Amino acid sequence: MSRRRPEPVQIVKQRRDAALAALVEGLPYARFLGISFDRRGDELTGVMSFHEALIGNPALPALHGGATAAFLELTAIVGLSWAMIWDDLESGRLEAATLTPETLPRLPKTIDFTVDYLRPGLPRDAYARARVNRSGRRYASVHVEAWQDNRARLFAQATGHFLMPT
């Protein structure tokens, strides 16, 4: 029985980074809002970098609720898509050189999305992580939590249901 040698860590990182870049590149609204993703192994953290255009209430000042909801929804979609492609990515069936938004599987479509605003979002960077609660062939449920300075002190959370691509 012959064993496959593990790939060099640089090759694995390149493939993962290329897949994530292609995934996010297919979301122009993420660029518009200044959303990026930090990857550590299979865990993604969404980062919405603060800029003045994100302020909804200048009297407080507080982040706009729509920007917060969009940040949470995009984090859920990217997190779910990342979970969908992970096995193909790790096995090498997805090649880094050919990854583009067009060659990746289609994105899940939102069925419904409920946001809980727990406190005003401050004028600073925001972070979010998605947890896939259930993912089947046709349907998925995802929970997302967002925080700013303290991971234990959430400012928003959301639950979404998504139609999986065929």
Secondary structure, DSSP 8 states (H G I E B T S, - for coil): --------HHHHHHHHHHHHHHHHHT-HHHHHHTEEEEEETTEEEEEE---GGGEEETTTTEE-HHHHHHHHHHHHHHHHHHHHHHHHHHHT-S-GGG--TTTS----EEEEEEEEE-S---SS-EEEEEEEEEE-SSEEEEEEEEESS-TTSEEEEEEEEEE---
